[in-house]
């Protein structure tokens, strides 16, 4: 009886270790984005991001609205790039 219990616990532990070693989070890390610059208009941010991607300066980009532009004046948009 005791050896069956030990064998069952050993197999269960091996199954947990195997599942953890093949989990997606252990295999792949998320891409790292760096802040490249800040712009007053969303169009400026997007055009600089697109130009850098077309020129192969970075592989991906996105813009974050810090303060939206409006009728009273420009806003603030941060460009993040992945190299």
C-alpha positions as CSV (number, residue, x, y, z in Angstrom):
1,X,0.0,0.0,0.0
2,X,2.8,2.4,0.9
3,X,4.7,1.9,-2.3
4,X,1.5,2.6,-4.4
5,X,1.0,5.9,-2.5
6,X,4.7,6.9,-3.1
7,X,4.5,5.9,-6.8
8,X,1.2,7.9,-7.2
9,X,2.7,11.0,-5.5
10,X,5.8,10.7,-7.7
11,X,3.8,10.5,-10.9
12,X,1.7,13.5,-9.9
13,X,4.8,15.6,-9.1
14,X,6.3,14.6,-12.4
15,X,3.1,15.7,-14.2
16,X,3.2,19.1,-12.5
17,X,6.8,19.7,-13.4
18,X,6.2,18.7,-17.0
19,X,3.2,21.1,-17.2
20,X,5.1,24.0,-15.8
21,X,8.1,23.5,-18.2
22,X,5.8,23.7,-21.2
23,X,3.6,26.6,-20.1
24,X,3.5,29.5,-22.6
25,X,4.7,32.1,-20.1
26,X,7.8,30.1,-19.4
27,X,8.6,29.8,-23.2
28,X,8.0,33.3,-24.5
29,X,8.7,36.7,-23.1
30,X,6.6,39.7,-24.1
31,X,8.2,42.2,-26.5
32,X,9.9,45.1,-24.9
33,X,8.9,48.6,-25.9
34,X,11.0,51.7,-25.2
35,X,9.8,55.3,-25.1
36,X,11.2,57.1,-28.1
37,X,9.7,60.5,-27.9
38,X,6.8,62.8,-27.2
39,X,4.8,64.8,-29.7
40,X,2.0,67.5,-29.6
41,X,-0.3,65.8,-32.1
42,X,-1.3,62.2,-32.6
43,X,-0.6,62.5,-36.4
44,X,3.0,63.5,-35.6
45,X,3.4,60.5,-33.3
46,X,1.9,58.1,-35.8
47,X,3.9,59.4,-38.8
48,X,7.2,59.2,-36.9
49,X,6.4,55.7,-35.8
50,X,5.4,54.6,-39.3
51,X,8.5,56.1,-40.8
52,X,10.8,54.3,-38.3
53,X,9.1,51.0,-39.1
54,X,9.3,51.5,-42.9
55,X,13.0,52.4,-42.6
56,X,13.6,49.3,-40.4
57,X,14.8,51.4,-37.4
58,X,12.3,49.5,-35.2
59,X,10.0,46.6,-35.8
60,X,6.8,47.9,-34.1
61,X,5.4,51.0,-32.5
62,X,2.4,52.5,-30.8
63,X,1.4,55.9,-29.5
64,X,-0.1,56.6,-26.0
65,X,-2.3,59.6,-25.4
66,X,-1.1,61.4,-22.3
67,X,-3.2,64.6,-22.9
68,X,-5.5,64.7,-25.9
69,X,-5.2,67.7,-28.3
70,X,-8.3,69.8,-28.7
71,X,-9.7,73.2,-29.8
72,X,-7.6,75.0,-27.1
73,X,-4.3,73.6,-28.3
74,X,-2.0,70.7,-28.7
75,X,-1.8,67.7,-26.5
76,X,0.9,65.2,-25.6
77,X,1.5,61.8,-27.2
78,X,4.3,59.4,-26.3
79,X,5.8,57.1,-29.0
80,X,6.9,53.7,-27.9
81,X,9.0,51.5,-30.2
82,X,10.2,47.9,-30.3
83,X,13.7,47.5,-31.7
